[in-house]
Structures are given as C-alpha cells and as structure tokens.
Amino acid sequence: MIKNALLSVSDKTGIIDFAKGLVELGVTIYSTGGTLKVIADAGIPVKSVESLTGFPEMMDGRVKTLHPKVHGGILAIRDNKEHQQAMAEHGIEPIDLVAVNLYPFRETIAKPDVSLEEAIENIDIGGPTMVRSAAKNHAYVGIVVNPNHYDEVLHMLKTDGELSKKYRFALAKEAFAHTAAYDIAIANYMSTILKEGPTPPEYLSAYEKVTDLRYGENPHQRAAFYREIGTAHGMGALKQLHGKELSYNNIVDMEAAWNMVWEFTEPAACIIKHTNPCGAATADTLKDAYVSAYEADSVSAFGGIVALNREVDGPTAEEMSHIFLEVIMAPAFTEEALIILEAKKNIRLIELSKPESGQMTVKKVSGGLLVQTEDDIVEDRANYRVVTKVQPTEAQWKALEFAWKIVKHVKSNAILISNEHHTLGVGAGQMNRVGSANIALEQAGEAAHGAVMASDAFFPFGDTVEAAAKHGIAAIIQPGGSIRDEESIKAADEAGIAMVFTGIRHFKH
C-alpha cells in the first residue's frame, strides 16, 4: 500500500493531475523546490521535504534530499525487523512511491553559449540518488521517472490498491536506464571539454526504442529501430508522412541514399538498392534530376529508395508515381506532391533535414565496436594531380568531380561511369577491381564512349584502364598510390585517356 510519496521533478508535465490523483487515494505527498510550489499553487495538499527531514534546503539547493529520513524511508526493507526498529528509533517514515526526473543537463549543454559552470550546476545529484535508491528497493517502492506512466500508476492504485511486483520491477529497470543515459551525457560532455577527440578512452552512448520492426535483414531475424537519447539528427529525426511501416532494410538504404544526395548543392536525385546507387543525377530542376537518375538504370530502380535534396513538387511527384518505389525521402513535400503520392497506399514518404557533418560511424562486431569519423573530407580540384599527357577538358573535369562524389558511396571495390550530370554504370562490391569495371562498363554500354570513370581506390594493375580504353572512356579519376601506378599511367597515355590522381581513397565496406 502506498501511504507516502515523494515528488520532485524537473519536467512538470502531468504532475498536478498526478498529485491530485494520489491525494484522492489518501496518499501524503512530500515535495521540494519548484515541484512543491507548482503542486501547492494548484491547491493540492503537499508537505515540504524540510518538514520530513527537519533540515532546510541549503547550498543553493545542492543539498535538500540527501538525508537519512529520505533515503531511510526509501531504502528500508519493510519486513526486516532491524530496519523497522531503526525507522522507529529515528522517526523515519516509509516512502512508498518516488516520482523524480532529473535536472535538464542535455538541454543546458545544447545551448550555444553555455558555460562549464552552468553545465556543472545542472548535474543532478539528489535526483539520481533517490531514483537509484527507489529502484534498488523496488520490492517495496515504486519509482516513476517518465510522466507517461502517471496515468498507469493511478489506474493500478485505484483498481488494485497497489502496484504489482512485476510493474515495480519494470519501473525500476527503466529508472536505472534513465540514470545511466544521464551519466553518459555528462561523461560525453566532459570528454569534449577535455578535447579527447572522436575516439575517447570510453565510447559511451544510449539509445531508446522508436519501434519494433517486422523483421531484420531476413524474415527469421528480429529487429527494432532505436534513436540516440537526447539528440534528434540523422535517421533518428525522420518524420514519416505516409505509407506502411519502415523495414530494417529500408532504413539501411535510406541512410545510404540520404548521405549520397547531399553531396550536391544543385537539385539532385539518387535511387538506391541494397545501399548502392542504381542511378544518381543533378539537373536544373528536381524533376529532371529524378528522370535522369531513373533512366540511368530503370530496371534496378523498381522498388528502390529515392532521396531528393529539394522540396518535392507536383511535377516531380507525378514522375515518381509511375513506378513502384519503397521510399521517397526529401526535406519537404508540397501539398500537390502529397496528394499525388499519397494515392499510392504503401509508399513511404519521409521528411528529413540535411544530415549533420562530423558524426561518427559505428559498426558492431562480436565483443566490441569499430568507431570512425565520417568519410566527409572536403576535397578540392586544386589538390588533385593530372598524371597523364592528356589534360581533362573543363566538361570532363565536371564529370570527374560528379563521379568522384558518387563513387565514395558505392560498396568497394567500386567503379562508376558517368557524364557531367548522371551515372551511366555502377560496378559495386566485386572481389577485384576489373570485375567491378566490367560490370559498370557493360551497364553503360555505348554511353561509355566519351564518358568518365571513377574508382574508389587505386588500380593494382593496368587492366582496368585497358578495359576502360576498349569502351571509349575519355577520363579517369582515382586515388593513385599503387606500386604499379606507372603501368596504369602508361595504359592511359597509350589510349589518350586523361587520368587524375586525388590522393584520397574512399573504401566503403
């Protein structure tokens, strides 16, 4: 039975109705600071923690609940005679329900001009201590850290007269997760103050479930989608406007498409299958960009993921409505576009802002994590080196730069054929580079004549250049750095192909 409750919350959502409901059930409420004022101002009977402890709040509120009459009341094992005797001797009242959420540390450090002193003052001490005490003693005490549970708690108390053992255990688990995520935010903030860089001694992060997924990569695999707690960026910030639920594979492909399309400032469209581009294009209008991307490989585009870096308008939506697409992603959709696309019941329409730079990429391996900075290096043509006798024309330079932006997003070994505005052929993930080249060149067909080739890593032999020459490739861009570079350069010179070394590799495993 719940006789006494302690309510001390930073987030006041629902606290008045919760306090009122508890009082109606005969519960005595103790509270502190701002929570006490809010409840009292609402005309609800409430007692101060000072009346419980006999000590005032002190040190600017740093010390108010750190007292034996608070923690003794929370931690006492109710059917332990020694604990009962200690409570009687020291006048400790049992506290049966604790509702606490913590100082807004994440919100504080998110402010652009926050000082270290302000951040430190928003590290909660008494709150997490009460949360952990109540969670430890969940056999007797209910701990509520999420305002969404207030109605559940009141309903259970009204219906059953108590909180079930199973429910208290679930609340305790959530409470420990709550304080763990809070401590992670503090530790990561301190890591930035210490300038420990992108790979600190401890890599800490906490995630909350967004939704269960029907299955993982395959139907026999279970899966869910989580977003990082306390942040709203990347796939964790997506807004689904229409369509059936997203799948595991959808989200993986969406990440690849979204990162790719924002390589460009001009209107751009990318169509992705299995994280690789079927087609990618830029144009003066979004509609033309989509049409070019689709025509680059119309067969593979069926059932693809489309990413666009402009608001989707009616004409673009009309073009996309002609085939089956799994997902369309964009920063926004016009009303006209939504009317057109929402006529297709299952298509998923996703609104998402431009990805933030400087994020880390994480890959789980058994027993550990691989963590790295994003492949978002800023490149400049001025730092590239033409290594052949033939120099690229200005049009070829633009085509090479376009191809280079796309090939970095193709699974290695990666070869891409393109012109200035759209892809013509893509060879991805082969075990040798000439194999990828043959796939890309075959897909490009006659269009390869006069086009350019991009390779995510150097050519280990001259065979890829020789294959390019047979198909009429006019210019090649690659990192260079092979001990056989001269073999590739010689093959390019003999074929009259311009070749550029970037000095930058873009493996993607």
Secondary structure, DSSP 4 states (H G I P E B T S, - for coil): ---EEEEEESS-TTHHHHHHHHHHTT-EEEE-HHHHHHHHHTT---EEHHHHHS---BTTTTBSS-SHHHHHHHH--TT-HHHHHHHHHHTPPP--EEEEE---HHHHHTSTT--HHHHHHT--SHHHHHHHHHHHTTTT-EEE--GGGHHHHHHHHHHHSS--HHHHHHHHHHHHHHHHHHHHHHHHHHHHHTT--SS-SS----EEEEEEES-SSSTTS-EEEEEETT---GGGG-EEEESSPP-HHHHHHHHHHHHHHTT-SSSEEEEEETTEEEEEEE-SSHHHHHHHHHHHSHHHHTT-EEEESS-B-HHHHHHHTTS--SEEEES-B-HHHHHHHTTSSS-EEEE-PPPPSS-EEEEEETTEEEEEE-S-----GGG-EE-SSSPPPHHHHHHHHHHHHHHTTSPSS-EEEE-SSBEEEEE-S-SSHHHHHHHHHHHHGGGGTT-EEEESS--SSTHHHHHHHHTT--EEEE----TTHHHHHHHHHHHT-EEEE-S------
